[in-house]
């Protein structure tokens, strides 16, 4: 079986969450790898140039706001008044990291808040 090339699918009226600042996930890769391991005769092989995407936008992770557009997704969170988030305190990684990845930067902050 031969996979017939398809056209790209685009959306409108939605924020570009897949490229937003925040925790990432190799969601496209998680799906593509098993498909590419199937026998070629099934025709499920995929070309996957982008393996990861934003899984949790930073603005959602700290409950700053519901992202309605690109500007909301890229809100400079540390420049907002503390009342913008219901959290008492939080820290964000200085760069996008894999969702739930334990890194020194965040661990040090968390351990520094122990009683």
C-alpha positions in Angstrom: 0.0 0.0 0.0 1.3 3.5 -0.8 0.5 6.4 1.4 -0.9 9.2 -0.7 0.5 12.6 0.2 -2.1 14.9 1.9 -2.3 18.6 2.1 -1.4 20.5 5.2 -4.2 21.4 7.5 -4.4 24.9 9.0 -6.7 26.5 11.5 -7.9 30.0 12.2 -9.3 31.7 15.2 -7.1 29.6 17.6 -3.9 30.7 19.5 -0.7 29.0 18.3 -0.4 27.0 21.5 2.0 24.4 20.0 4.8 27.0 19.9 4.0 28.8 23.1 6.5 29.3 26.0 6.1 26.5 28.5 6.6 22.8 29.1 7.1 20.7 26.0 6.2 17.1 25.1 7.4 15.0 22.2 3.8 14.3 21.4 4.2 14.2 17.6 7.2 11.9 18.0 5.4 9.6 20.4 2.8 9.1 17.7 5.1 9.0 14.7 7.7 6.5 16.1 5.3 3.5 16.4 3.7 4.3 13.0 7.1 4.2 11.4 7.9 0.9 13.0 4.9 -0.8 11.3 5.5 -2.8 8.2 5.7 -0.5 5.1 2.9 -2.4 3.4 0.4 -1.0 5.9 1.1 2.5 4.6 1.2 4.3 8.0 4.7 5.8 7.8 4.9 9.5 8.5 7.3 12.3 7.9 7.6 14.1 11.3 9.8 17.2 11.0 8.6 18.6 14.3 8.8 16.1 17.2 7.7 18.3 20.1 5.2 20.9 20.9 4.2 23.0 23.9 2.2 20.8 26.2 1.4 23.2 29.0 1.7 26.9 28.1 3.4 28.8 31.0 0.4 31.2 31.3 -1.8 28.2 31.9 0.7 26.5 34.2 0.6 29.3 36.7 -3.1 30.1 36.0 -2.4 33.7 34.8 -5.1 33.7 32.1 -6.9 31.6 29.5 -4.9 32.1 26.4 -7.2 33.6 23.7 -4.5 34.8 21.3 -0.7 34.9 20.7 -0.3 37.9 22.9 -1.8 36.0 25.9 0.4 33.1 25.3 3.6 35.2 25.3 2.6 37.4 28.3 5.7 38.4 30.3 4.5 36.7 33.5 7.1 38.1 35.9 6.0 41.6 34.9 2.4 41.0 36.1 1.1 42.0 39.5 0.9 39.1 41.9 -2.9 39.3 41.9 -2.9 38.0 38.3 -2.3 34.4 39.5 -4.1 32.6 42.3 -0.8 30.9 43.3 1.0 32.3 46.4 4.4 31.8 44.8 5.9 30.2 41.6 8.9 30.0 39.5 9.3 29.3 35.8 12.2 27.6 34.0 14.4 30.2 32.2 13.8 28.2 28.9 11.3 25.8 27.6 11.8 22.4 29.2 10.3 18.9 28.8 7.0 18.7 30.8 7.7 17.4 34.3 11.5 17.4 33.8 13.3 17.9 37.1 16.1 20.5 36.6 18.5 22.0 39.0 17.1 25.5 38.5 13.6 24.6 39.7 14.7 22.1 42.3 16.9 24.6 44.0 14.0 27.1 44.1 11.7 24.5 45.6 14.2 23.2 48.2 14.9 26.8 49.2 11.2 27.1 50.3 11.3 24.2 52.8 10.4 25.1 56.4 
